């Protein structure tokens, strides 16, 4: 229970930092038109954070929202779209502006990442989570952006958002342990997956390719024991060893005092 609580606290801290960066608190970070982050647990549970412009939610995910820069944003409609029997929406943020477009952040959680596709805006992906031996494998395959024709989506984006098509979308995976292997297949005009701090992976794709339905298949294999659990175990062992040494020194000091009294 303590490990789970600590892990959730750590995830919350990262999410707060991510929101600050998304809202403009860290201008040196790369800016994305659409960003989908998964904070994965070794038990298959997960927290998903989506940072997206409103036009991207409309064009990529087919949400019924006003993509214009001055349109009214119904956050309840976004919450309803991401709610499913397998997903719970934690928060839909107030919008912020960047490059003349409104952006929003959606946070949700699930007990089984394999069921994320039951939420309609995440149904463009198929998710797999498999345990085999001393490793866990996570796979995500992104298909077509939405059922609307690509030309219509691009045209709407250019009209309402001023897109050029070179804007970047990203999928980012945070795993709780060391990444052993990762790959990306059938990615057109994209960037290879990048590892940060040993347990964060980022894949990127041009917005035009995502709108056009260019597939993106990602895979990551990682250790089944979380870094936090391993750290707590090492800390526990070190504490036990220190207490044992302290107890030994105390016993030796007391024993020596008794021996000295007997000799006198």
Residue pairs with C-beta under 8 A, 6 or more apart in sequence:
2 232
3 226
3 228
3 229
3 232
6 228
6 232
7 41
7 176
7 226
7 228
10 228
11 39
11 47
14 39
14 174
15 39
15 47
15 49
15 107
18 37
18 49
18 51
19 93
19 105
20 26
21 29
22 35
22 51
22 96
22 103
22 105
23 96
24 96
24 98
30 168
30 170
31 98
31 168
32 51
32 167
32 168
32 169
32 170
32 204
33 52
33 53
33 56
33 163
33 167
33 168
33 169
33 207
34 50
34 51
34 52
34 53
34 56
34 57
34 60
34 169
34 170
34 207
34 210
35 50
35 51
35 52
35 169
35 170
35 171
35 172
36 48
36 49
36 50
36 122
36 169
36 170
36 171
36 172
37 48
37 49
37 50
37 51
37 171
37 172
37 173
37 174
38 46
38 47
38 48
38 113
38 140
38 171
38 172
38 173
38 174
39 46
39 47
39 48
39 49
39 174
40 46
40 113
40 129
40 138
40 173
40 174
40 175
40 176
41 176
41 226
42 136
42 176
42 177
42 224
42 225
42 226
44 111
44 112
44 113
44 114
44 129
45 109
45 110
45 111
45 112
45 113
46 109
46 110
46 113
46 116
47 90
47 107
47 108
47 109
47 110
48 87
48 106
48 107
48 108
48 109
48 110
48 116
48 122
49 105
49 106
49 107
50 82
50 105
50 106
50 107
50 121
51 103
51 104
51 105
52 60
52 103
52 104
52 106
53 98
53 101
53 102
53 103
53 161
54 65
54 66
54 67
54 71
54 73
54 95
54 101
54 102
54 103
54 104
55 67
55 101
55 156
55 157
55 160
55 161
55 163
56 157
56 161
56 169
56 207
57 63
57 65
57 78
57 104
57 121
58 64
58 65
58 67
58 156
59 67
59 145
59 146
59 148
59 153
59 154
59 156
59 157
59 211
60 124
60 145
60 146
60 153
60 169
60 210
60 211
61 81
61 120
61 121
61 124
61 145
61 146
62 120
62 121
62 146
62 147
62 148
63 77
63 78
63 81
63 121
64 77
65 71
65 73
65 74
65 77
65 78
66 72
66 73
67 156
67 157
67 160
67 161
68 160
69 97
69 100
69 101
69 102
69 160
71 102
73 95
73 102
73 104
75 92
75 94
75 104
78 92
78 104
78 106
79 89
79 92
79 106
81 119
81 120
81 121
82 89
82 106
82 108
82 119
82 120
82 121
82 122
83 89
83 108
83 119
84 115
84 118
84 119
84 120
85 115
85 118
86 110
86 111
86 112
86 115
86 116
86 118
86 119
87 108
87 109
87 110
87 115
87 116
87 118
87 119
87 122
88 108
88 109
88 110
89 106
89 107
89 108
90 107
90 108
90 109
91 105
91 106
91 107
92 104
92 105
92 106
92 107
93 104
93 105
93 106
94 104
95 102
95 103
95 104
96 102
96 103
96 104
97 103
99 162
100 161
100 162
101 161
101 162
108 119
110 116
112 129
113 127
113 129
113 138
114 127
114 128
114 129
115 127
116 122
116 125
116 127
117 123
117 125
117 126
117 127
124 142
124 143
124 144
124 145
124 146
125 140
125 141
125 142
125 143
126 139
126 140
126 141
126 143
127 138
127 139
127 140
128 137
128 138
128 139
128 140
129 136
129 137
129 138
130 136
130 137
130 139
131 137
131 224
134 223
134 224
135 180
135 221
135 222
135 223
135 224
136 221
136 222
136 223
136 224
137 219
137 220
137 221
138 173
138 175
138 219
138 220
138 221
138 222
139 217
139 218
139 219
140 171
140 173
140 217
140 218
140 219
141 215
141 216
141 217
141 218
142 171
142 210
142 215
142 216
142 217
143 213
143 215
144 213
145 153
145 210
145 211
145 213
146 153
150 211
150 212
150 213
153 211
154 163
154 165
154 208
154 211
154 212
157 163
157 207
157 211
163 207
165 206
165 207
165 208
165 211
166 206
166 207
166 208
167 206
167 207
168 204
168 205
168 206
168 207
169 204
169 205
169 206
169 207
169 210
170 202
170 203
170 204
170 205
171 202
171 203
171 216
171 218
172 200
172 201
172 202
172 203
173 200
173 201
173 202
173 218
173 220
174 199
174 200
175 199
175 200
175 201
175 220
175 222
176 199
176 222
176 226
176 227
176 228
177 199
177 222
177 223
177 224
177 225
177 226
177 227
177 230
178 198
178 199
178 222
178 223
178 227
179 195
179 198
179 199
179 201
179 220
179 221
179 222
180 221
180 222
180 223
181 219
181 220
181 221
182 193
182 195
182 201
182 218
182 219
182 220
182 221
183 193
183 218
183 219
184 190
184 192
184 193
184 203
184 216
184 217
184 218
184 219
185 217
185 219
186 214
186 215
186 216
186 217
187 203
187 205
187 214
187 215
187 216
187 217
188 205
188 209
188 214
189 205
189 206
189 209
189 214
190 203
190 204
190 205
190 206
190 209
190 214
190 216
191 203
191 204
191 205
192 203
193 201
193 202
193 203
193 218
194 201
194 202
195 201
196 202
199 222
199 227
201 218
201 220
203 216
203 218
205 214
205 216
210 216
